[in-house]
Amino acid sequence: MSGITFDYVEQYIKSLICEESDILREIEEFAHKNLVPIVQRETARFLEVILTIKKPAKILELGTAIGYSSILMSMYANENSKITTIERDINMIEEAKKNIEKYGLTSKIEIKQGDCLEVLKGLKDKYDLIFMDAGKGHYNHFLPECLRLLNKDGIIVADNVLFRGMVANDELVKRRKITIVKRMRSYLDIVSKDKGLITSVIPMGDGIAVTTRRKIIDE
Ligand SMILES: C[S@@+](CC[C@H](N)C(=O)[O-])C[C@H]1O[C@@H](n2cnc3c(N)ncnc32)[C@H](O)[C@@H]1O
């Protein structure tokens, strides 16, 4: 049970998603076998749709793992898109590099090793799309840096924002997860209440929040 929506709804949505490309299926199988957390299929499909609509030229990802979502994004973004992805775990990076090389995407995907917050502070470029998928307990800390790096019309897609339903319902909260839940609620509070931002929370996968800058309409 995901704790996000009814099981039958989840199963039905999953059943609508066609088979992955061979490239992604291979990485997905490796991830499942080795318990590497990667985006759920419905979240992957959501990203594909957003990328197809938005066609971002520059993408920033927090949390590379073994490169699954980077490779997926690079397949659906612009031909000339560049992805910068941050990961602190050296073993994950080794595996991601192998996958990225294998699929000829080395010139399109750059991995930056280190803690997201530290790496973010050192970045200067602006990004059209930022995908937050690392350090669930720190999205609220990453947010100011992500907003600094976000293009005027850019969007932030944050995964796992409902965290197995715990963020929406105290009765589901496991004691050892309290800090993550509190911080995730703080993230959602900020992106929902900040008058300069507009956010939609989607109860899909583990919960996705899409944020962009609110357009100010002259009165
Ligand atoms: C959910 S996985 C990313 C999955 C990947 N986006 C995908 O779908 O293919 C999260 C990754 O973030 C990394 N991570 C967690 N906290 C981090 C932090 N503070 N800085 C950098 N990497 C972090 C973990 O090592 C893990 O590999």
The ligand as an SDF file (V2000), in Angstrom:
LIG
                    3D

 27 29  0  0  0  0  0  0  0  0999 V2000
   15.7380    8.4320   -4.7230 C   0  0  0  0  0  0  0  0  0  0  0  0
   17.4040    8.3310   -5.1310 S   0  0  0  0  0  0  0  0  0  0  0  0
   17.4880    9.1660   -6.6790 C   0  0  0  0  0  0  0  0  0  0  0  0
   16.8740    8.3850   -7.7650 C   0  0  0  0  0  0  0  0  0  0  0  0
   17.0740    8.9640   -9.1590 C   0  0  0  0  0  0  0  0  0  0  0  0
   16.6260   10.3340   -9.2320 N   0  0  0  0  0  0  0  0  0  0  0  0
   16.2880    8.1360  -10.1590 C   0  0  0  0  0  0  0  0  0  0  0  0
   15.0500    8.1860  -10.1150 O   0  0  0  0  0  0  0  0  0  0  0  0
   16.9090    7.4310  -10.9520 O   0  0  0  0  0  0  0  0  0  0  0  0
   18.1580    9.5130   -4.0820 C   0  0  0  0  0  0  0  0  0  0  0  0
   19.6530    9.6080   -4.2400 C   0  0  0  0  0  0  0  0  0  0  0  0
   20.0710   10.8080   -3.5980 O   0  0  0  0  0  0  0  0  0  0  0  0
   21.2750   10.5960   -2.9110 C   0  0  0  0  0  0  0  0  0  0  0  0
   21.2900   11.5810   -1.8080 N   0  0  0  0  0  0  0  0  0  0  0  0
   20.5390   11.5890   -0.6820 C   0  0  0  0  0  0  0  0  0  0  0  0
   20.7670   12.6900    0.0340 N   0  0  0  0  0  0  0  0  0  0  0  0
   21.6880   13.4030   -0.6450 C   0  0  0  0  0  0  0  0  0  0  0  0
   22.3420   14.6490   -0.4100 C   0  0  0  0  0  0  0  0  0  0  0  0
   22.0680   15.3820    0.6730 N   0  0  0  0  0  0  0  0  0  0  0  0
   23.2530   15.0800   -1.3190 N   0  0  0  0  0  0  0  0  0  0  0  0
   23.5310   14.3390   -2.4330 C   0  0  0  0  0  0  0  0  0  0  0  0
   22.9440   13.1510   -2.7080 N   0  0  0  0  0  0  0  0  0  0  0  0
   22.0350   12.6920   -1.8290 C   0  0  0  0  0  0  0  0  0  0  0  0
   21.2150    9.1430   -2.4610 C   0  0  0  0  0  0  0  0  0  0  0  0
   22.5320    8.6370   -2.3260 O   0  0  0  0  0  0  0  0  0  0  0  0
   20.4250    8.4830   -3.5910 C   0  0  0  0  0  0  0  0  0  0  0  0
   21.2840    7.9010   -4.5390 O   0  0  0  0  0  0  0  0  0  0  0  0
  1  2  1  0
  2  3  1  0
  2 10  1  0
  3  4  1  0
  4  5  1  0
  5  6  1  0
  5  7  1  0
  7  8  2  0
  7  9  1  0
 10 11  1  0
 11 12  1  0
 11 26  1  0
 12 13  1  0
 13 14  1  0
 13 24  1  0
 14 15  1  0
 14 23  1  0
 15 16  2  0
 16 17  1  0
 17 18  1  0
 17 23  2  0
 18 19  1  0
 18 20  2  0
 20 21  1  0
 21 22  2  0
 22 23  1  0
 24 25  1  0
 24 26  1  0
 26 27  1  0
M  CHG  2   2   1   9  -1
M  END
$$$$
